Amino acid sequence: MRLATLEDAPAIAALHVAAWRTAYRGLVPDALLDALSVAEWAAERHERLRAPAAGVRTWALDLDGALGGFAVTGPARDDDLDPVRAAEVHALYLRPDLVGRGLGRRLLDHALEDLARTRPDAVEVTLWALEGNALAARFYARAGFVPGARAVKTFRGFDLPHARWRRAVAQGL
């Protein structure tokens, strides 16, 4: 596990688009998934890596020189949470061919350990997951997260239902 660099932006974008198209097919309109642009997401990721928001870190799961997954962590972004007392896993994605091999848990554990170390005042960690994604729900539940608040997040004109999952920062570490 290592911090992502600017050079990782294209690989992160390609992985992110592939993960969306695999995990969200049937949950998100095909028109949205089919219109995703790796080049556009690479430019966005490059900018986020070049000038990250305060406290935001992007982790790369490096597998023999190839990107196997990535996670983004930082302060909680929800208005109803104190960003000092709550941290967030902003994103966590694996290459679709690696799902089910324990690498997602390794990536999540690393992200949680980093949050516990770098955000000492945080008592809880949250994340948002697309509702209906049974694989993600099982994964997060096994990691000690509990679903709670729900919200509809609009992405490129499409309304996507999400659930916020929460757990103690240091739980199970």
C-alpha positions in Angstrom: 0.0 0.0 0.0 1.3 3.4 -0.9 0.1 7.0 -1.3 -1.1 7.5 -4.9 0.9 9.9 -7.1 0.0 12.1 -10.1 1.2 9.3 -12.4 -1.5 7.0 -10.9 -4.4 9.2 -12.2 -5.0 7.3 -15.5 -4.8 3.9 -13.9 -7.1 5.0 -11.0 -9.6 6.4 -13.5 -9.6 3.2 -15.7 -10.1 1.1 -12.6 -12.8 3.3 -11.2 -14.8 3.3 -14.5 -14.4 -0.5 -14.8 -15.5 -1.0 -11.2 -18.6 1.1 -11.7 -19.5 -0.7 -14.9 -19.2 -4.0 -13.2 -20.6 -3.4 -9.8 -23.4 -1.0 -10.7 -24.8 -2.6 -13.8 -28.5 -3.2 -13.1 -28.4 -0.6 -10.3 -27.5 2.4 -12.3 -28.9 3.2 -15.7 -26.9 1.7 -18.5 -26.8 5.1 -20.3 -24.9 6.6 -17.3 -22.4 3.7 -17.1 -21.9 3.6 -20.9 -21.2 7.3 -21.0 -18.4 7.2 -18.4 -15.2 8.6 -19.8 -11.8 7.3 -18.5 -10.1 10.4 -19.9 -12.5 12.7 -18.1 -12.1 10.8 -14.8 -8.3 10.7 -15.2 -8.3 14.5 -15.6 -10.5 14.9 -12.5 -8.3 12.4 -10.5 -5.1 14.2 -11.6 -6.5 17.5 -10.2 -7.5 15.8 -6.9 -4.1 14.3 -6.5 -2.4 17.5 -7.5 -4.3 19.6 -5.0 -6.1 17.4 -2.5 -8.7 18.9 -0.1 -7.4 19.3 3.4 -6.9 15.9 5.1 -7.7 13.9 2.0 -5.4 11.0 1.1 -5.5 8.6 -1.8 -4.1 5.1 -1.3 -3.0 2.8 -4.1 -3.0 -1.0 -3.8 0.1 -1.9 -5.8 0.3 -5.4 -7.0 3.7 -6.1 -8.7 3.6 -2.6 -10.3 0.0 -2.7 -11.4 -2.9 -0.9 -9.7 -5.2 -3.4 -7.9 -7.4 -0.9 -6.1 -7.5 2.5 -4.5 -9.1 4.2 -1.5 -9.7 7.8 -0.7 -9.9 8.9 3.0 -10.4 12.2 4.8 -12.7 14.2 7.0 -16.4 13.4 6.9 -18.1 15.6 4.3 -21.7 15.4 5.6 -23.2 18.6 7.0 -24.7 16.7 10.0 -21.3 15.4 11.1 -18.4 17.1 12.8 -15.5 16.7 10.5 -13.1 16.6 13.4 -15.0 13.8 15.2 -16.0 11.9 12.1 -13.7 10.6 9.3 -14.8 9.2 6.0 -13.8 6.6 3.4 -14.7 8.7 0.4 -14.0 5.9 -2.1 -12.9 2.3 -2.1 -12.6 0.3 -5.4 -10.9 -2.8 -6.6 -10.2 -4.1 -10.1 -13.3 -6.2 -10.9 -11.1 -9.4 -11.5 -9.7 -9.1 -7.9 -13.0 -9.0 -6.0 -13.4 -11.8 -3.5 -9.6 -12.4 -2.8 -9.4 -10.5 0.4 -7.7 -7.5 -1.2 -10.6 -5.2 -0.6 -10.4 -5.9 3.1 -6.7 -5.3 3.1 -7.3 -1.9 1.4 -10.1 -1.0 3.8 -8.0 -2.0 6.9 -5.1 0.1 5.7 -7.5 3.1 5.1 -9.0 2.6 8.6 -5.6 2.3 10.3 -4.5 5.5 8.5 -7.6 7.4 9.7 -7.1 6.2 13.2 -3.5 7.4 13.1 -3.9 10.7 11.3 -7.3 11.8 12.7 -6.8 11.2 16.5 -10.0 13.1 17.4 -12.2 11.1 15.1 -14.4 8.6 16.9 -16.3 7.3 13.9 -15.8 6.6 10.3 -18.5 6.7 7.6 -18.9 5.8 4.0 -21.6 6.0 1.4 -22.6 3.0 -0.7 -25.1 2.7 -3.5 -28.2 1.0 -2.3 -28.9 -2.4 -3.8 -25.3 -3.3 -4.1 -25.5 -6.5 -2.1 -21.8 -7.4 -2.4 -20.8 -4.0 -1.0 -23.4 -4.3 1.8 -22.0 -7.7 2.9 -18.5 -6.4 2.7 -19.1 -3.4 4.9 -21.2 -5.3 7.4 -18.4 -7.9 7.8 -16.1 -5.0 8.5 -18.3 -3.7 11.3 -20.2 -0.9 9.5 -23.9 -0.4 10.1 -26.2 1.2 7.6 -28.1 4.3 8.7 -29.0 7.5 6.9 -30.2 7.4 3.3 -29.9 10.0 0.6 -30.5 10.4 -3.1 -27.4 11.7 -4.7 -27.7 13.2 -8.2 -24.8 12.2 -10.5 -24.8 13.6 -14.1 -28.6 14.0 -14.0 -29.4 10.6 -12.5 -30.8 10.2 -9.0 -28.9 7.4 -7.2 -30.1 6.1 -3.8 -27.3 5.7 -1.2 -27.0 4.5 2.3 -24.5 5.9 4.8 -22.6 3.3 6.8 -20.9 4.0 10.1 -18.6 2.4 12.7 -16.1 3.3 15.4 -12.8 4.3 13.9 -10.7 1.9 16.0 -13.2 -1.0 15.9 -11.5 -4.2 15.1 -8.1 -2.7 14.4 
